[in-house]
């Protein structure tokens, strides 16, 4: 093709090129740092509501509830929010048609070599009321760091608003008082998420790292972590699971 022909083609295509929509500029940094529009989603037991966690300003997150009932407004209503400094909402599940249990996590600075990650379990009504902490809590006399908030091992579908959950117990040196405790390790408690009434199901064990329920309120399996060394000072890295009486 001659130079003249090439020139004619370029002149002919120039007006058409100008009419084409401009390609948006791709911002790689913005795309890489974008957060998911929904990070967790769960359906209520009666199937009439959905709860989801969405991002908010900065590193924050918000729990929303949306009614799926016929004729209901399609707008979601916020229930609770976390600022992201340092608390964030990981996800929420229904413990009844009006109440949710949520995992809150975060990272905090420490005097150790690296930051520390923590979790907590909370319960809240769908209208944002009756917010309760389900995890065990530290006090002035607690020995050790309460990093793990435990997790739900049985949602007890036949018991409205109650769960079986693991809870971490640390010794409490409140001497001369009935408040003090020598319990140490991972336990399983039955807990009413509204009143915080609690009943021990499995006593704390220092070697326990996991409990598995049969889905009907009975713990069937326990996972234990063994240690090595003359004084048991080293983690073996092995977890053994035992079935039956735990």
N, C-alpha and C positions, 0 to 999 in steps of 0.2 A: 504494500500500500504506500502511495507517495506521501510526501510531506504535506502537500496541498490537501489530499484526502483526509489525512489525520487531523489537520487543522479544521476542516469543515465538520468532521464528526465532533470534535471538541466544542466547537461553537454551537452545534445543534443540541448537544447534550447539556450545555451549561445552564440554560433556563430551567430545564427539567430537574437538574440537580438542586437548583435553588429552591424548588417547590417541595422537595422531599423533607419530611420531618427531621429535625435535628436529633441526633443520637444523644441521649443523656450521658453526661460524663460519669464514668464508673469510678466511684470512690472506694478503693480497695480497703482502706483503713476502716471506713464506716461499715462496709459490708462484713468485714471480719469481726468487728466488735458488736454487731447487732445482736440483740437478745431475742429469744423466742417470744412470739406474741402470747402464747399460752405454754406454761411450763409444767402444768399438772392439771388433770381433769378427772372428776369422779361423779358418779350418778347416785342419787339418794336411793335408799332401800325401796321406796314406793315408785321409783322411776319418774317422779314428778318434778324433780329439781336437779340441777347440775351445779357443781362447785368447781371453780378453776382459779389457778394462780396466774396472774399476769404481771409484767414489769411495770414499774412506775418511775418517777424521777430518779435519776442517778442509778444507784444500785438497789433501789427499793423494790418492793413487791407488794401486791394487794390480792387478797382473797375476795372473789366475787361469787355471788349466788344468782342463778338465773332460773326462774320458774318455767316449767315446760307444760303447765296446765293449759287446756284449751281456753282461749280468750285472754290469757294473761299477757301483760305487757312484755315485750321482748327486750326491754332494757335490763341490764344486770345491775345489781346493787352491791356496793362494797360492804364487806363484813369487818375485816381487820386489815391493817397494813403494817409492814415492817420497813424500817428506814434503810436497811442495808449497811448500817454503821453501828455495830457489825451484824445485827440480826437480819436474817432473810427467811422467807417462807419456802420450804422445800416442797411441801405438798400437804393435802388435807383429804381425809376420808370420813365418811359418814358413820357415826355411832348410833344415830337415830335419824328420823326424818327432819328433826329440828336442830340437830347438834353435830358438830364436826370435831375431829381430833386432828391437829396439825403438827408437823415437824418444823421446828425453827432451828436454824443452824447459823454458825458464824465463825469467824477467825479473829482471835485477839492476840495482841502482842504479849510477850512474856519475858521474864528475865533469863529464860533458857536460850538455846542457840537458834530456835526456830519458833514461828508463831504456833499457837495452839488452836485446834479446831474443836468446837463444842456443839452439842445438840440438846434440845429440850422438846418435850411434848406438852402441848397445851390443848385445852378444849374450849369451844366457844359456840354459842347459839347462832343460828343463821341471821339473827338481827343484830349480832355483835355484842350481845349481853352475856353475863355470867362467864367471863373469861377466867379460866382456872389453869394453874400449873399442875401437871400430872407427874412430872419427874420429881425425884427426891431433891431437896434443897439443902445447900450448905448453911452453916451458921458460924458464929465466931469460934466455936470450939471444934469444928470439924477438922480432922487430920487428912490431908490429901486434896487433890484437885478433882472436882466433879465435872468431868468433861462430857461423859455420855449421859444423855437423857433417857436412854432405854428405847424400847420399841414395842409396838402392839404385837402380841403373838396369837391372840384370839379376839375377834370382834364380837363374840357372844351374840349372835343374831336373835336369840330367844330372850335376851335380857336387855331391854331398852335403855340405852345410855351407859352401859357398863362394858368394861374391857378387861382382858388379862394382858398385862404388860410386864416387860422386864424393867427392873429398877436397880440402880447401882447404890449400894450402901457403903458408907465410909464410917470408920470409928469416930466417936464423938467423946472428947475428953472433958465433958461437963461434970466433973467430979462433985460428989455431994448433992446430986440432983437426980431425980427419976428420968430426966430428959436424956441423960447420957446413954450411949449405946456402944457395944463392942462389935456389932454386926459389920461384916466386911464381905464384899463380893457382889455378884449378880444374882438377883432373886426374881421371882415372879409374884406379882400381887394382883388380886382382883380389886378393881377400883371403880367406884361410881363417879362418872365424870362431872356430874352436877354437884354432888355433896362432898366429894372427895373421901367418902367412907371407904376404908381400905381393909382388905383381908389377905393375910399371907397365904399363898398357894405353894410356893417353893422357897425354902429358906435361903439366904444369901450363901453363895459358894465362891471362894476365891479362884477356883480353877474353872468355873463355868464361864462360857463365852456365848452360848446360844441355847435357847429352849424352843421346842417345836410342839405345838398343840395338835390334838386330833380334830380341831374345829368345833368341838362340842364342850369345851371348857375343861378338858383334862390334858395336862402336860404328859406327853408320851416319850419324848426324846430330849436328852440333854447333851450338849457338846462341851467337852472339857479340853483345856489346853495344858499339855504337860510341860514340865520344866526339867532342865538338866543342870549339872554341876553339883559339887559336894553339898552346897547349901541351897540348891534350887534357884540359883541367882540368874540363870539364863533361860530364855524362852526357847523351847525346842523347835517351835515353828509347826508343830503337829497338833491337829485337833481330832479327838476321837469322839464318836457319837455313840451313845448308849440308849438302848430301847428298853422300856419297861419301867420298873420302879426307879425313879430318879432321886 
